[in-house]
């Protein structure tokens, strides 16, 4: 047997126990220990020479085993001592439990003996409850017998409006009712509610009290509602009503505080609130005052509130509300406690009623005049010193606390409706003004002349006064409404001017159909031009009146009346120039013909037409007056050059060329004198129309055809829009140009072709050269 086996066998007391009583954990521990010892011994005694030290190893392991046994014995000993102490304590606890169980059995037996004795006291308890009820009934019999009489007497007091006495009796009756109900509940015993039939009996007996309270409340609120009428005559009923309200408020507050204290203390016997409590009569007082204020507003007559009657209606509202507020501040407010702040409450009530009333008015289909009346009253009258802006009222409540009478959204809608209504009226009146203007155009008399000597009609006055009056009226409301109205007016003016231009076009078409039907056609065109100039200044004045609007408030497409005015003016001027061309046609047909060289009749006719037109142009307002005169000069020069290009006369020799050139220079001089000798007045960007005629005369008068190339280059330098056809026509008029020179001139012209300078007004572009007639080469015999 090895040393490890001996050690394990010596230190394993569990080996002596029966096999069945060995714990599984102990067996596993023993096997583990034997295996470890065997492993240790096989490692230590693997060689024979190591067996010499077997005695030392045995001695050391024996000492270790003894030490372990000693520690185990001490631990087991202490554990056994603790177990013994615990067993002792359990024995003592068992003894005490036996004593307690014995005492409980004795107490239970004693309790059962006492319960048998208490059963005999139930009869006594019932008798005591009956006695308490009888005692309460006896003590309340005098009051109960007097209840019907007190109710009747209180009703008479209410009917005679002796409100304080009636309220005192009512409080007494309610106190009796509460006491009786409480005693009935107490008589039912603690924790038990009263019998339903008993409570119903009490309530039925005191039913007159509830009706009496309702009658008193009706009379009370009737007095409060008529407080404004009573204040000046006899405020005593109103004061009595206020005192009653304060009594009820104090009683409500006391009952609620008593109930709250009982609930906080956890007492289960707290009195319930009497029927109908809390009454909240102070809150009802202010509600009745507000109803009275609304009734005063509704009392203002609604008859004839449309049209001009709306202003009278609002004035009556103002007068009535101001009078009522004065009565409240000077009389009624002294009849109530200071904490009521009656004037402040009445102002709020009036404000709310007016707000509802005006919301109803704004919902009507109002016209522009009615909307103006409402806006002016809301924005200016209501908050003025004559109404809510009174310093005494402001000291009571400021307008900021009241808030707006009409919301900003409703104001915007109202202003939009106003602008829309005014727009319809403006559009209608503008259309009527245009129809009147068109009727004036057909008159067989000259247009009126203003103090400056210019033609005019009533159209600009009507339009200007209409727009300025609408802007002035809108300014009485607000700057924003004025701006919206001006903006609307500018839109309508633009639309009107477009229609006006179309009317001018139709006027021109009708005149061209029969030029003798209207002798004053040109006069009214010039009057239309002057009217547009006046409207332009009025439009610019309106645009300057507008406030500087933020970019976000600007419309997407701003109105363009000035552009429409410019288009209308240009159309009228164009029609006037067309009329000039029509009048010049008979005279221009005789120009630059052989008969024209022998007689000045054609030139005199031409100048006569020009003089008559220029005299009429003086009736147009600047700057169109100068514009028409310039156009007149351009037209006559173009027509003169066109007559020359038509080759009515081809010179047969140098003498005819000289006569033709001299006559052209004479005509030029007459034209310049006609245009007041201002040679540069009609020039546009350095081009003088009348300067063209001497240049053409010099071209025709030139004696040496070989110099024509140089002359044409100079002509092209001055008038770059001249074409080969124009030069070819001039060469034809001369009648002496050889083919080689013509080819050289046309080739030079083709090579040069300079571009038009900026700002240059073409002259020759408006002159068409007639095509040369082609010889007919076929036989003229009739076809068979």
C-alpha positions, 0 to 999 in steps of 0.5 A: 500500500502506498503512502498516498493510499495510507494517508487517504485511508487514515483521513477518511472517516466516511469509510466507516459509514454504511455505503447507503449513507455516503453522500454523492459529493463525498464520494466524488471528493474522495475519488478526486483526492485518491486520484490526485494522491496517486498522480503525485506519488507516481511522479515523486517515486518514479525511481528506486533511489527516491524510496529512501525519502518515503519516511520523510514524506509520510511524516510530513503528510501525517502532520498535515492531516492532523492539522486538517483534522484539528481545524475540522473538529473546531469548526464542527464544534462551533457549528454544533454549539450554534445549533444547540442555541437555536434549538433552545430558542425554538423551544422557548418560542414554542412555549410562548406560542402555546401561551398566546394560543391559550389567551386567544381562546379565552378572549374568543370565549369571552367575546361570544359571551358578550355578543349574546348580551349586546343583542338585547341592546338593539331594541334600545338603539331603535328606541333612541333613533325614534326618540331623536326623530321625534325630538327633531319633529317637535322642535321643528313643528312651529317652523313647519306649520309657519312655512306655507304662510312665510312662502305666501308672504315672501311671494307678496314681497317679491311681487311688490319688489321689496327684494331685500325683505323677500330675500331675507325670508327666502334665506330663512326658509332655505335654512329651515329646509336644510336643517330638517334635511340634515336632521332626517339624515342624522336620524337615519344613523351614522353611515346610513342615508335617509330613507328616500320617502322621508327625503321626498316628503321633506322636499315636497313640503318645501317645494314652494321654496324652490319656486320662490327662489326662481321667482325672486331670481326672475324679479332680480334679473329684471331689475338688473336688466333695467338698471340703466332705466332705473338709474336716473329715476330710482336706483334703490331696486338696483342697489337691493339687487346688488346686495342680494347678489353679494349675500348669495355670493357670500353664502355660496363661498361659506358653504364651499369652504365648509365642505372643503374643510370637511373633505380635507379633515377626512370627516365622513359626516360633512353636510352636503350642499343644499339644493341649487347651490352654489347659485353663482348669482354674481356671474349671472349678474354680469351675464344679465348686464351683457344681455341688457347691453346687447338688447340696447344695441338691438333696440336701435332701429334696423329699418332703412339701414341700407344705403344712406340709412346705414350711416344714420343707424351707426350714428344712432348706435354711437349716440346710444352706446355713449349715453349708456356708458355715461349712465353706467360710469356716473350712476350705476358704478356707484351702486355696486362694490368697487371690485365689480368694475362695472364700467369696465365690464359694460364696455367689454359687453358693448364691444362684444355686442357691437363686434357681433352686430358688425360681423352681421352687417359685413355679411350683407351685400353692401355697396361701395358707399355703405362699405365706406360708411362701415369702414370709416365708423370702425376705423375712425369713429369707434376709437375716436375721442367721441366714443371709445377713445374718450379719456375717461373711458380709456382710464377704465379700459384701453382700446388695446385691451378691447381688441379690434372691433372687426378682425384684420381678415374681415377688414381686408375682405371689406376693403377688397369688396369696396375696391371691387365695387368701386372698380365696377362703378369706375368701369361703368362710368368710363364706358359711359364717358367713352360713349359720350366722347364718341358722340362728340366726335360726330358733332358738326362743330369744332371742339371746345378750346380751353384757356390755353387755346388747345382743343379738348373735350370733357373726357379727361375732366371726367376721368381725372375727377373720378379717379382723384375723388375715389382716391380722396375718399379712400384716403379718409379710410386709410393709406392702404385703401387709398393705394389699392384704389389708385392701383385699381384706377390705374388698371381701369385707366389702362383698360379704358385707354385700350378701348379708347385707342380701338375707338380711334381706329374705328373712327378712322375707318368710318372717316376713310369710308366717307371723308366728307361725312365729318368736317371736323375729323382732324379737329377731334383727333387733335382734341383726343391727343390733347386729352391724352396729354392731360390724362398723362399728367393726371396719371403721373400725379396719381402714381406719385400719391401712392405710398411706397409699397413693399416688394411683396405687396406689388402686383405681378403685372403692375398697371401700365396706363402710361404705355397705353396713353403713349399707344393711344397718342401715337395712334391719334397722331398716325391718323392725323398724319394719314389725314394729311397724306390724304389731303396732300394727294391732289396737290402732289399729283400736280407736282414735278410735271411740265405744267407745274413748271409753267404755273405755281398753282400746284405749289400754292395748293400744297402750301395751303394744305400744309398751312391749314394742317399746321394751324390745326396742329397748334391746337394740340398740346405739347409735345405732340404739337411739335411732333405733328409739325415734324411729321408734317415736314417729313410727309411733305418731303417724302411726297415731294421726293416720291413725285420726283421719282415717278418721272412725270417729267424727263428733262430734254436739255440743260435748260429744263434741268436748270428750270426744274432745279430752280423751281425745286429750290423755290419750293424748298424756300416756301416750305421752310418759310411755311415751317417758320424758317427753322431749318433745324427744327424738324431735324432728327439726329442731324437729318433735316427733311427739307435739306433733301430737296436742294440736294436733289436739285443740285443732282439734277442741275449738275452740268457734267455727267461725268461728275455724277459718280462723285455727286452720288457718293455724296448723296449716299453719305448723307442718305445711306438708305437711298437705293439703286432704284432711287438713283436710277430714277434720278438719272432718268429724270436728268435725261442726259446720262450715258449708259457707261456713266449710269453703269459706273454710278450704279456699280459704285452704289452697289459697292458702297452700300454703307450701313445705317448709322444709329438713330438715323431716320430713313427717308427713301425707305418710304418712297417706292419707285415705279417699275419700268414699263416693259415693251409689249412684243406680241402682235396686237391682232385679235385672236380668231 
